[in-house]
């Protein structure tokens, strides 16, 4: 910590490694700290000492560095001296642990489990135990989770090219598994889920270690992304027998057939190993997971990482923010559950027209029924996060405010069911029946817990009067004793005639009666002197001590009984967690669809017609994000027609040319986003649309290098292009924004021509190819399923005006110099560029050479830059 400032290393740093110290010379507390630390060697240990959670030894150094805290020291024994120490206030524990977990660390919290005063009275060290083990994938605390994003924990089992994956969000209970034999799809699925932590079985000696993002290990296969957090786990927990039995025991079933995974051995191994980890990290709390579900990756539209990035589905390319993404543009949800559901839908669009149509029908009904939509959305705003609240209740970690929030939501479920009673579409019908016992449970909780309960559960003030007879009796006795004590001073002054008599309290003697020494001779016979001070005498009476004992013990008994009543209520909620989560999924879906209906109404979206085949017909389509960032009416809509199998006048491949900054990239992306929106069941920004189902959407946009792996811009471009050519099918949608621009002109042009030709003749996928290689327009005269389109401009004497209109025909200029002028290049640079361009246009034979090369099957690169008399 001190080296960077040029200061000498503190002496206590020599004791940062506790394994080198003689434990017998350490203080008892330090010995216990090490004992606990050795149980969790790969976690940072936060150890409660008074009002702080402290770290010692190397953990202290790490925490101080990561949280930018002051590194201090603590005496640990006469022969040892001081050891490194840092700490955080107990009331700020959640904030600091969240920061550490976000950086990829596991945290073991060792808290005091008894009253420190009681331990001190018995002259022994206070008892401490691990009460919480936090890892990136096992968080449930509200303050550590993003409300509108899932926090997935995943487990992987890999056998050759085959793999099994299981993942869960323990805060919501979702639990899924799948299996496949293509390692590339595994990477795609991990990038879709973006789990906070991935479990890997290993026989390595460092079992249980956690690799933070970017750390390398021989135990993590090279093909797995290194920006995830990996935790190495014992191989034994992922064996088929142990994993299968773990699943059977957890769900209390005799067979896995009902979960659909009996024939998926790798998926079962992954799911079982994941359950072992949850059991180990959650200690005494059993996490209520939903029944394991099996799925197949090919059941959904596949979006690779490049496509998610280029289409900016959940975050922007420029700075990785939510604002400006497709999710931002579409999200009109009223609940956190709905927000998470919309995110999942966008990253896992449907391939099933029936499922898409069911969502469309609900949106259409909510658009038509304006009052229903408004009332529904107003009611949804009053419903809390039932998924996570019921999960915390089931795990035994929910507080009183959590239970009240959940209860208020439960009692509104019948109102919600009544509101949608006349609904005819599938998702509205799913909400028309609510289990009556959930409303009863909600009413019971509201009738039991006070309206504004305290944050802490063991300090009383939780339960209303009239809930428990014993509690009421105890509270009555307690209240009577407190009232007697409150009136004691007045009554004793009247009885004794001593007007300066007072009632006081201190921790040593408890309650006492104080009389000035000058009036001590007036003290009644039943007063027993307890203490003599300079100016006063202090007394007690037998009745005062009796009342004091009752008051002090009654308070503890009351708090204990209130907590027991609360814990019983929480357990009842836990028993109903599965039902609550089932209804919460229906609420989340209707929330998403209601938001999409609201979006469609206020942004003039249309219902796309979803058909079998390869049709892609969009009339006056608009970019859903760009349109919202512009003033109303400023966005220029454009149409797209392609992919009809019987009408050959509509192309499979569009060559799109036009000036820089004229809107080619926007046009490409809006087509992809409209297709994506249609396959999540949304209405789309267009006058009308008729769309076939896409199995994959591919994009190749922009120039990006990958210096970490030694790949240049051009190599990244070629890798992405190769991925598209090798995996696209006739039912795919391909959006290419420049190919071949990262190398020499003729090499790039040759590659671009060959790629476009291959897509049109071999793959025959629906493709839009934006390019500045105007020579590619020649393809349309050679291939019948290729068409030329251009983004038009209006040329003025000293400027050009971008019209942002896509029309048939190929452009013959890119207006790059004009774009440079608009960007602010110096006038001398612009002038010189125009001179060079004039010479190039005068002498260049590129177009002629290309045409001849295609016709005569010769190499178009025979035309050399040496022929151009630029200088």
RABEL-V567586 format. One record per pair of residues at least 24 apart in sequence whose ideal C-beta (glycine too) atoms are under 7 Angstrom apart, sorted by sequence separation. I is the first residue (numbers start at 0). GAP is how many residues later the second one is. D is the distance in Angstrom with one decimal. If there is no record, write none. Layout:
BEGIN
I | GAP | D
I | GAP | D
END
This chain:
BEGIN
59 | 24 | 4.2
164 | 24 | 6.3
207 | 24 | 6.6
243 | 24 | 5.6
246 | 24 | 5.9
497 | 24 | 5.5
513 | 24 | 5.4
514 | 24 | 6.8
615 | 24 | 6.3
616 | 24 | 5.4
699 | 24 | 6.3
748 | 24 | 5.2
751 | 24 | 6.3
842 | 24 | 6.3
843 | 24 | 6.4
59 | 25 | 5.1
107 | 25 | 5.5
206 | 25 | 6.0
239 | 25 | 5.7
242 | 25 | 5.6
246 | 25 | 5.3
249 | 25 | 5.6
383 | 25 | 4.8
412 | 25 | 6.0
413 | 25 | 5.2
496 | 25 | 6.8
671 | 25 | 5.5
716 | 25 | 5.5
733 | 25 | 6.6
759 | 25 | 5.7
842 | 25 | 4.8
29 | 26 | 7.0
56 | 26 | 5.9
59 | 26 | 4.5
144 | 26 | 5.9
166 | 26 | 5.8
205 | 26 | 6.4
206 | 26 | 7.0
242 | 26 | 4.6
245 | 26 | 4.3
382 | 26 | 4.5
412 | 26 | 6.2
495 | 26 | 6.0
511 | 26 | 4.5
512 | 26 | 4.6
615 | 26 | 5.1
697 | 26 | 4.5
748 | 26 | 6.2
759 | 26 | 5.2
842 | 26 | 5.7
55 | 27 | 5.5
56 | 27 | 6.1
106 | 27 | 4.2
206 | 27 | 5.4
266 | 27 | 6.9
511 | 27 | 6.5
512 | 27 | 7.0
615 | 27 | 4.5
671 | 27 | 6.4
55 | 28 | 6.6
105 | 28 | 6.8
166 | 28 | 6.0
203 | 28 | 6.0
239 | 28 | 6.7
242 | 28 | 6.8
243 | 28 | 6.2
246 | 28 | 6.6
409 | 28 | 5.0
410 | 28 | 5.6
495 | 28 | 6.0
511 | 28 | 5.6
614 | 28 | 5.5
713 | 28 | 3.4
839 | 28 | 5.9
55 | 29 | 5.4
66 | 29 | 6.0
105 | 29 | 4.6
239 | 29 | 5.8
242 | 29 | 2.3
245 | 29 | 4.9
313 | 29 | 6.3
382 | 29 | 6.1
409 | 29 | 6.1
613 | 29 | 4.0
614 | 29 | 5.6
637 | 29 | 5.9
712 | 29 | 4.7
713 | 29 | 5.2
838 | 29 | 6.6
54 | 30 | 7.0
139 | 30 | 6.1
197 | 30 | 5.4
199 | 30 | 5.6
201 | 30 | 4.6
238 | 30 | 7.0
241 | 30 | 6.5
242 | 30 | 5.8
245 | 30 | 6.0
263 | 30 | 6.6
381 | 30 | 6.0
697 | 30 | 6.0
724 | 30 | 7.0
838 | 30 | 6.1
839 | 30 | 6.7
53 | 31 | 5.9
54 | 31 | 5.5
139 | 31 | 4.9
197 | 31 | 6.9
201 | 31 | 7.0
237 | 31 | 4.8
260 | 31 | 6.6
409 | 31 | 6.1
410 | 31 | 4.1
613 | 31 | 5.9
639 | 31 | 5.5
695 | 31 | 7.0
733 | 31 | 5.1
735 | 31 | 6.7
838 | 31 | 4.9
54 | 32 | 6.5
66 | 32 | 6.1
103 | 32 | 6.3
137 | 32 | 6.0
138 | 32 | 6.9
196 | 32 | 4.9
197 | 32 | 5.1
198 | 32 | 5.3
199 | 32 | 5.7
200 | 32 | 5.6
202 | 32 | 5.0
258 | 32 | 6.4
313 | 32 | 6.7
409 | 32 | 3.0
410 | 32 | 5.9
612 | 32 | 6.1
695 | 32 | 6.7
733 | 32 | 7.0
737 | 32 | 6.6
53 | 33 | 3.9
100 | 33 | 5.6
194 | 33 | 6.7
195 | 33 | 6.5
199 | 33 | 6.6
201 | 33 | 6.3
258 | 33 | 4.6
260 | 33 | 4.7
312 | 33 | 5.5
313 | 33 | 7.0
378 | 33 | 6.4
510 | 33 | 5.7
724 | 33 | 6.3
729 | 33 | 7.0
731 | 33 | 4.3
732 | 33 | 5.2
733 | 33 | 4.2
734 | 33 | 5.5
735 | 33 | 4.7
736 | 33 | 4.8
737 | 33 | 6.2
776 | 33 | 3.4
52 | 34 | 5.9
65 | 34 | 6.2
190 | 34 | 6.8
196 | 34 | 5.8
198 | 34 | 5.0
200 | 34 | 4.6
237 | 34 | 7.0
259 | 34 | 3.7
312 | 34 | 6.8
694 | 34 | 5.9
697 | 34 | 6.2
720 | 34 | 6.2
729 | 34 | 4.8
735 | 34 | 6.6
835 | 34 | 5.6
51 | 35 | 4.1
52 | 35 | 5.5
100 | 35 | 5.4
189 | 35 | 6.4
237 | 35 | 4.0
258 | 35 | 6.2
406 | 35 | 4.2
410 | 35 | 6.8
701 | 35 | 6.8
727 | 35 | 5.0
729 | 35 | 5.8
51 | 36 | 6.7
186 | 36 | 6.5
236 | 36 | 4.7
378 | 36 | 6.4
664 | 36 | 6.7
694 | 36 | 4.6
695 | 36 | 4.5
696 | 36 | 4.8
697 | 36 | 4.7
698 | 36 | 4.7
699 | 36 | 4.8
700 | 36 | 4.3
728 | 36 | 6.6
773 | 36 | 6.3
51 | 37 | 6.0
52 | 37 | 5.9
65 | 37 | 5.8
96 | 37 | 5.7
200 | 37 | 3.9
378 | 37 | 5.8
510 | 37 | 4.7
693 | 37 | 6.1
694 | 37 | 5.9
697 | 37 | 7.0
699 | 37 | 6.7
727 | 37 | 4.7
773 | 37 | 6.3
50 | 38 | 6.4
51 | 38 | 6.3
100 | 38 | 6.6
186 | 38 | 6.6
189 | 38 | 7.0
406 | 38 | 3.6
407 | 38 | 6.9
509 | 38 | 5.0
692 | 38 | 6.8
693 | 38 | 6.1
724 | 38 | 6.9
773 | 38 | 5.4
17 | 39 | 4.6
50 | 39 | 5.5
153 | 39 | 6.4
236 | 39 | 4.2
406 | 39 | 4.9
693 | 39 | 4.5
699 | 39 | 6.7
702 | 39 | 6.3
16 | 40 | 6.8
52 | 40 | 5.7
182 | 40 | 5.7
232 | 40 | 6.2
250 | 40 | 6.4
378 | 40 | 6.4
625 | 40 | 5.9
15 | 41 | 5.5
16 | 41 | 6.2
151 | 41 | 5.1
153 | 41 | 3.9
403 | 41 | 6.8
15 | 42 | 4.8
47 | 42 | 6.8
152 | 42 | 6.3
155 | 42 | 6.1
402 | 42 | 5.4
403 | 42 | 6.9
771 | 42 | 4.7
100 | 43 | 6.7
151 | 43 | 4.0
152 | 43 | 6.7
155 | 43 | 7.0
333 | 43 | 5.5
375 | 43 | 6.1
622 | 43 | 5.4
151 | 44 | 6.3
152 | 44 | 5.3
153 | 44 | 4.8
154 | 44 | 4.1
155 | 44 | 5.7
156 | 44 | 6.3
232 | 44 | 6.3
302 | 44 | 6.9
374 | 44 | 5.8
375 | 44 | 6.9
15 | 45 | 5.7
97 | 45 | 6.4
150 | 45 | 5.3
153 | 45 | 6.9
246 | 45 | 6.7
334 | 45 | 5.6
403 | 45 | 5.5
29 | 46 | 4.6
97 | 46 | 4.4
333 | 46 | 4.0
402 | 46 | 6.1
622 | 46 | 6.3
29 | 47 | 7.0
93 | 47 | 6.0
333 | 47 | 4.6
622 | 47 | 3.8
299 | 48 | 4.7
300 | 48 | 3.9
334 | 48 | 5.7
336 | 48 | 5.9
621 | 48 | 6.4
26 | 49 | 5.5
93 | 49 | 4.9
299 | 49 | 6.3
335 | 49 | 4.5
336 | 49 | 6.7
399 | 49 | 5.4
403 | 49 | 6.5
620 | 49 | 5.7
623 | 49 | 5.7
642 | 49 | 6.6
25 | 50 | 5.4
26 | 50 | 5.4
93 | 50 | 6.6
299 | 50 | 6.6
300 | 50 | 6.0
334 | 50 | 6.9
336 | 50 | 5.5
620 | 50 | 6.9
622 | 50 | 6.7
25 | 51 | 4.8
299 | 51 | 6.2
24 | 52 | 4.6
298 | 52 | 6.4
400 | 52 | 5.9
399 | 53 | 3.5
617 | 53 | 6.8
620 | 53 | 5.5
623 | 53 | 6.8
24 | 54 | 4.0
25 | 54 | 5.9
24 | 55 | 5.1
43 | 56 | 6.4
398 | 56 | 6.7
617 | 56 | 5.9
21 | 57 | 7.0
399 | 57 | 6.4
136 | 58 | 6.4
364 | 58 | 6.4
398 | 58 | 6.0
626 | 58 | 6.2
674 | 58 | 5.5
20 | 59 | 5.9
136 | 59 | 4.6
364 | 59 | 6.4
0 | 60 | 6.6
135 | 60 | 4.0
136 | 60 | 3.0
364 | 60 | 4.5
11 | 61 | 4.0
43 | 61 | 5.4
45 | 61 | 6.3
135 | 61 | 4.3
623 | 61 | 5.0
671 | 61 | 6.5
47 | 62 | 6.4
134 | 62 | 5.8
399 | 62 | 5.3
484 | 62 | 6.2
0 | 63 | 5.9
9 | 63 | 7.0
42 | 63 | 4.0
43 | 63 | 5.4
44 | 63 | 5.0
45 | 63 | 5.2
46 | 63 | 4.7
47 | 63 | 4.8
157 | 63 | 6.5
361 | 63 | 4.0
364 | 63 | 6.6
483 | 63 | 6.1
621 | 63 | 4.1
671 | 63 | 5.1
0 | 64 | 6.7
41 | 64 | 6.3
42 | 64 | 6.0
45 | 64 | 6.8
47 | 64 | 4.8
360 | 64 | 4.3
361 | 64 | 6.4
620 | 64 | 6.6
621 | 64 | 6.7
670 | 64 | 6.7
14 | 65 | 6.4
42 | 65 | 4.1
44 | 65 | 6.2
360 | 65 | 6.6
361 | 65 | 4.2
620 | 65 | 4.3
14 | 66 | 6.7
361 | 66 | 6.0
480 | 66 | 5.1
484 | 66 | 6.9
619 | 66 | 5.8
618 | 67 | 6.1
619 | 67 | 3.9
667 | 67 | 4.5
14 | 68 | 4.3
15 | 68 | 5.3
39 | 68 | 4.2
357 | 68 | 4.4
609 | 68 | 6.5
617 | 68 | 5.1
618 | 68 | 4.6
11 | 69 | 6.8
357 | 69 | 7.0
480 | 69 | 5.3
481 | 69 | 6.5
618 | 69 | 4.6
667 | 69 | 5.6
0 | 70 | 4.4
11 | 70 | 4.0
480 | 70 | 5.1
607 | 70 | 4.4
11 | 71 | 5.8
12 | 71 | 6.3
617 | 71 | 4.9
774 | 71 | 6.6
11 | 72 | 5.7
200 | 72 | 6.2
616 | 72 | 6.7
664 | 72 | 5.3
774 | 72 | 5.6
777 | 72 | 6.9
477 | 73 | 6.9
616 | 73 | 4.3
663 | 73 | 7.0
777 | 73 | 6.3
35 | 74 | 5.4
198 | 74 | 6.1
198 | 75 | 6.2
614 | 75 | 5.6
615 | 75 | 5.9
774 | 75 | 4.8
477 | 76 | 4.5
606 | 76 | 5.3
607 | 76 | 5.1
614 | 76 | 6.6
615 | 76 | 6.6
777 | 76 | 6.8
476 | 77 | 6.5
477 | 77 | 7.0
605 | 77 | 6.0
614 | 77 | 4.7
198 | 78 | 5.6
604 | 78 | 3.8
605 | 78 | 6.3
613 | 78 | 4.9
604 | 79 | 5.7
610 | 79 | 6.3
612 | 79 | 4.6
47 | 80 | 6.2
473 | 80 | 6.2
477 | 80 | 6.2
604 | 80 | 5.5
605 | 80 | 5.5
608 | 80 | 6.9
611 | 80 | 6.7
46 | 81 | 7.0
156 | 81 | 5.6
605 | 81 | 6.4
607 | 81 | 3.9
608 | 81 | 4.5
609 | 81 | 6.0
610 | 81 | 5.6
602 | 82 | 6.4
605 | 82 | 5.5
607 | 82 | 7.0
473 | 83 | 6.3
474 | 83 | 6.5
599 | 83 | 4.0
605 | 83 | 6.2
607 | 83 | 5.2
609 | 83 | 6.9
176 | 84 | 5.6
473 | 84 | 5.5
178 | 85 | 4.3
595 | 86 | 4.9
176 | 87 | 6.8
178 | 87 | 4.9
473 | 87 | 6.8
595 | 87 | 6.6
178 | 88 | 4.1
177 | 89 | 5.9
42 | 90 | 6.8
176 | 90 | 4.0
470 | 90 | 5.4
469 | 91 | 6.8
470 | 91 | 6.8
135 | 93 | 5.1
176 | 93 | 6.2
35 | 94 | 6.6
176 | 94 | 4.7
470 | 94 | 6.9
28 | 96 | 6.2
134 | 96 | 6.9
27 | 97 | 5.6
467 | 97 | 5.7
670 | 97 | 6.3
459 | 98 | 5.8
466 | 98 | 6.7
459 | 99 | 4.3
462 | 99 | 4.8
163 | 100 | 6.7
458 | 100 | 6.2
461 | 100 | 4.7
667 | 100 | 5.4
165 | 101 | 6.4
457 | 101 | 5.8
654 | 101 | 6.9
163 | 102 | 2.7
459 | 102 | 5.5
462 | 102 | 5.3
667 | 102 | 5.7
162 | 103 | 6.2
163 | 103 | 4.1
287 | 103 | 6.3
462 | 103 | 6.8
652 | 103 | 6.5
105 | 104 | 5.3
161 | 104 | 6.0
165 | 104 | 3.9
461 | 104 | 5.3
163 | 105 | 5.8
164 | 105 | 5.7
165 | 105 | 3.8
457 | 105 | 5.6
664 | 105 | 6.8
103 | 106 | 6.9
163 | 106 | 4.3
167 | 106 | 6.4
287 | 106 | 3.4
456 | 106 | 5.6
652 | 106 | 5.8
663 | 106 | 4.3
158 | 107 | 6.3
287 | 107 | 6.9
652 | 107 | 4.4
103 | 108 | 3.2
165 | 108 | 4.9
169 | 108 | 6.3
188 | 108 | 5.9
286 | 108 | 5.2
651 | 108 | 6.0
102 | 109 | 6.8
103 | 109 | 5.6
156 | 109 | 4.8
285 | 109 | 6.9
456 | 109 | 6.3
284 | 110 | 4.2
749 | 110 | 6.6
284 | 111 | 4.8
749 | 111 | 6.5
156 | 112 | 4.5
184 | 112 | 5.4
284 | 112 | 6.4
651 | 112 | 5.3
655 | 112 | 5.8
156 | 113 | 4.7
281 | 113 | 6.7
655 | 113 | 6.5
155 | 114 | 6.1
174 | 114 | 4.6
187 | 114 | 6.4
190 | 114 | 4.7
651 | 114 | 6.0
652 | 114 | 4.5
653 | 114 | 4.8
654 | 114 | 5.4
655 | 114 | 4.4
656 | 114 | 6.3
745 | 114 | 6.7
154 | 115 | 4.4
172 | 115 | 6.0
174 | 115 | 5.5
176 | 115 | 6.1
651 | 115 | 6.7
653 | 115 | 6.8
745 | 115 | 3.9
172 | 116 | 5.1
173 | 116 | 6.2
177 | 116 | 6.6
187 | 116 | 5.7
613 | 116 | 6.3
652 | 116 | 6.3
654 | 116 | 6.7
169 | 117 | 4.8
172 | 117 | 4.4
174 | 117 | 5.0
175 | 117 | 5.2
176 | 117 | 5.7
177 | 117 | 5.3
179 | 117 | 6.2
613 | 117 | 6.3
656 | 117 | 5.6
154 | 118 | 5.0
174 | 118 | 6.8
177 | 118 | 6.3
154 | 119 | 3.9
175 | 119 | 5.9
177 | 119 | 6.3
656 | 120 | 6.7
152 | 121 | 6.7
167 | 121 | 6.0
447 | 121 | 6.0
654 | 121 | 5.0
654 | 122 | 5.9
642 | 123 | 4.3
444 | 124 | 5.7
641 | 124 | 5.3
654 | 124 | 6.2
103 | 125 | 4.6
654 | 125 | 6.5
663 | 127 | 5.5
662 | 128 | 5.3
661 | 129 | 4.2
440 | 131 | 6.2
654 | 131 | 6.4
661 | 131 | 6.3
440 | 132 | 6.8
652 | 132 | 6.4
657 | 132 | 5.0
658 | 132 | 6.9
651 | 133 | 4.2
652 | 133 | 4.8
653 | 133 | 5.5
654 | 133 | 5.1
655 | 133 | 5.1
656 | 133 | 5.1
657 | 133 | 3.1
650 | 134 | 5.3
658 | 134 | 5.5
440 | 135 | 6.1
650 | 135 | 5.7
653 | 135 | 5.3
647 | 136 | 5.9
650 | 136 | 3.8
647 | 137 | 6.8
437 | 138 | 6.5
662 | 139 | 6.8
666 | 139 | 5.6
137 | 140 | 6.8
661 | 140 | 4.7
437 | 141 | 6.3
658 | 141 | 6.9
660 | 141 | 6.8
662 | 141 | 4.2
437 | 142 | 6.6
661 | 142 | 6.6
137 | 143 | 4.8
658 | 143 | 6.8
137 | 144 | 6.9
434 | 144 | 5.5
134 | 146 | 6.1
132 | 148 | 4.6
433 | 149 | 6.3
132 | 150 | 6.6
615 | 150 | 5.3
613 | 152 | 6.2
656 | 153 | 5.3
657 | 153 | 5.0
656 | 154 | 4.0
659 | 154 | 6.1
191 | 155 | 5.1
430 | 155 | 5.3
654 | 155 | 6.7
658 | 155 | 5.6
659 | 155 | 6.6
191 | 156 | 6.9
429 | 156 | 4.6
658 | 156 | 3.8
659 | 156 | 5.5
660 | 158 | 5.3
430 | 159 | 5.9
659 | 159 | 4.1
658 | 160 | 6.7
426 | 162 | 5.3
427 | 162 | 6.8
426 | 163 | 5.3
41 | 166 | 5.2
399 | 166 | 6.3
402 | 166 | 6.4
426 | 166 | 5.7
41 | 167 | 4.7
402 | 167 | 6.3
405 | 167 | 6.5
637 | 167 | 6.6
41 | 168 | 5.7
635 | 168 | 4.0
637 | 168 | 4.2
635 | 169 | 6.1
402 | 170 | 6.6
412 | 170 | 6.5
397 | 172 | 5.7
395 | 174 | 6.7
392 | 177 | 5.2
392 | 180 | 3.8
393 | 180 | 3.7
392 | 181 | 5.1
389 | 183 | 6.3
393 | 183 | 4.1
392 | 184 | 6.7
390 | 186 | 6.7
389 | 187 | 4.4
147 | 188 | 5.6
146 | 189 | 4.1
149 | 190 | 5.6
389 | 190 | 4.1
147 | 191 | 3.3
148 | 191 | 6.4
389 | 191 | 5.9
146 | 192 | 7.0
147 | 192 | 5.7
148 | 194 | 6.3
385 | 194 | 5.4
386 | 194 | 5.7
147 | 195 | 6.8
386 | 197 | 4.7
385 | 198 | 4.0
382 | 204 | 6.5
379 | 211 | 5.4
172 | 214 | 6.8
171 | 215 | 4.2
171 | 216 | 6.0
170 | 217 | 4.8
376 | 217 | 5.4
172 | 218 | 5.5
375 | 218 | 5.6
171 | 219 | 6.2
170 | 220 | 5.4
169 | 221 | 7.0
372 | 221 | 6.0
376 | 221 | 7.0
372 | 224 | 5.7
372 | 225 | 6.8
365 | 227 | 6.6
365 | 228 | 5.6
362 | 230 | 5.3
366 | 230 | 4.9
361 | 231 | 4.6
365 | 231 | 3.8
362 | 233 | 5.3
366 | 233 | 5.9
358 | 234 | 6.1
362 | 234 | 4.7
366 | 234 | 5.8
362 | 237 | 6.5
146 | 238 | 6.9
363 | 243 | 6.1
336 | 247 | 5.6
340 | 247 | 4.0
344 | 247 | 6.6
359 | 247 | 5.8
340 | 248 | 6.2
336 | 250 | 6.2
337 | 250 | 4.9
341 | 250 | 4.8
139 | 251 | 6.5
336 | 251 | 3.9
340 | 251 | 5.1
139 | 252 | 5.8
334 | 252 | 6.8
334 | 253 | 6.9
337 | 253 | 2.9
356 | 253 | 6.7
336 | 254 | 6.6
337 | 254 | 5.1
355 | 254 | 5.4
139 | 255 | 6.1
334 | 256 | 5.1
139 | 257 | 6.1
333 | 257 | 5.7
337 | 257 | 6.7
352 | 257 | 5.0
332 | 258 | 4.9
332 | 259 | 6.0
332 | 262 | 4.6
331 | 263 | 3.3
330 | 264 | 6.7
329 | 266 | 6.9
331 | 266 | 4.8
331 | 267 | 5.3
329 | 269 | 6.2
287 | 286 | 6.3
289 | 288 | 6.7
287 | 289 | 4.2
287 | 290 | 7.0
289 | 291 | 5.9
329 | 294 | 6.9
328 | 295 | 4.9
328 | 296 | 4.4
325 | 298 | 6.6
325 | 299 | 6.0
328 | 299 | 5.4
323 | 301 | 6.4
362 | 320 | 6.0
359 | 321 | 5.5
358 | 322 | 2.6
355 | 323 | 6.3
355 | 325 | 4.9
348 | 327 | 5.8
349 | 329 | 5.5
348 | 330 | 3.8
349 | 330 | 6.8
348 | 331 | 5.0
349 | 331 | 6.9
345 | 334 | 6.1
344 | 335 | 4.5
352 | 340 | 6.6
350 | 342 | 5.7
350 | 344 | 6.7
325 | 347 | 5.9
329 | 352 | 6.9
310 | 358 | 6.0
310 | 361 | 5.4
310 | 362 | 6.0
310 | 365 | 6.9
300 | 378 | 5.4
310 | 388 | 6.3
309 | 389 | 4.0
306 | 390 | 5.4
306 | 391 | 6.1
309 | 391 | 4.2
306 | 392 | 4.7
300 | 393 | 6.2
301 | 393 | 7.0
305 | 393 | 6.0
300 | 394 | 6.7
301 | 394 | 4.7
302 | 394 | 6.0
300 | 395 | 6.8
300 | 396 | 6.8
172 | 408 | 5.3
305 | 414 | 5.6
END
